[in-house]
Amino acid sequence: MRKRNKILNIRLTEDELRSVKVMQAATNLNMRDFIWECLKKKPIVIKPNGDKIVIQLKHIGNNLNQLTRKVNSGQIRDCSAELEKIYKQIEEMEEKWQ
């Protein structure tokens, strides 16, 4: 038996629904989780440019994977300079995110 087997229906105007959808889309939560967070009265943090940060994190991960492959294959012996670049990128992202 499912734990969540009750349904709650509400009626909204077009403008209200549009506002809820805009807020929900900015959180990267699905509608159910978004509404549940609202109901729990927890602050919902909307980070501008969150999608750009995710893309940047993927690039950093890719760079780290490439570096790891080269170190493991013996192509690079000292990777401190490359690791420093990655570390600086992460620091820049932290500054933008806060």
Steps between C-alpha positions, in 0.01 A plus 500: 500500500627844409572735785369800312158387391299819566437770242469873563339711227502879492363753255713788374461781253717495188726768653534312829585176322752679279666653810519164675651337190761776466603466866505121476709500181763719665554244778572188293242315712203320354161656577417259782832556679480876445154523656604272785798728576265798499261324736779414741571875519862452418656782305541406137822640364502597136848542363523707185701340220486158668503331161824678408659382823402140426655526154817644651515216755469248217794664320710487818412132545598431141833679548567300815419172323735585214775591745449177695524293180826669400653453845399133510641437152831669588461789255520749789725465801425829680141619479513769769458787249193340345350424841560862601300617194211273596513619861487865385199425280318346795584801720363738235179298485464512878532880492235531229267253672493680836 
